[in-house]
Amino acid sequence: MKRLFTNATFVTMVDDVDTADALLVDDDGRIAYIGDAEEARRLADGAEEVDLSLSLIHISEPTRHSLIS
């Protein structure tokens, strides 16, 4: 099921666009679009919209440390 996440700040880590305010996930769970909410809604095509304005979610790649023996 497609989902559109809005009302949050998504850090893209791309030089020219560091943040976005919407994230569209396709039926396979992959990111289909990240950017402004207006364009995301246009592309969403009936996707469930999830308002993250009251959520505290932090998603990040875990930092891996290796032990040197």
N, C-alpha and C positions, 0 to 999 in steps of 0.2 A: 504494500500500500504506500503510495506517495505521501510524503509529509512535508509541510512547509513550516519551518521554525522561524518565528519573527520576534521583534521587540527584545533583541539581545545584541551584544557586540561580539562578532566572530572575528578572531584574529587570523588573517589569511597567511601571513608571513611572506607575502609577495611584495616586492619593492614598491611598485607603483600604486598598489591598493593594499594598505596594511589591515584595514578592518572592513567588515560588511555588516549589514543589519538584518540579513535574511539568508537562510540556508534551505535549499530544496533537496530532498532525498528521494531517489527513485524507488521503484518497486523492489529492486534488488538490494536496497540499503546503501547504495552508493551515492555520493554527492553528485547531484545533477547540475546544480547552480549555486553560486555564492555571490552575493552582491546586494544591490538595493532591493527593498521590499516590493516596490511597485513592479519592477521587472520580474521578480520572483513570482508574484501573484499572477502576472500575465502568463508565465510559463507553467504554473502549477496545474492548470487544467483539472480542477476538481479535487486537488489534494487536500487532505485534512490539514488545517492550519493550527499550529500549536503556539500559543502565546507564552513566551518565556519571561515576560516582564516580572512575574512574581516567583520565578524559580531561581535557585542557586545551583547551577550546574557548572562543573569544571571538567573538561575533557582534555587530556593531554597525553602525549607519548611519554611513557615512564622513562626516567633517566636511568641508564644502566651503568653501574660501576663494577669494575672487575677487580678482584683481589690478586695482587701479585705476590707469589710466595717465593 
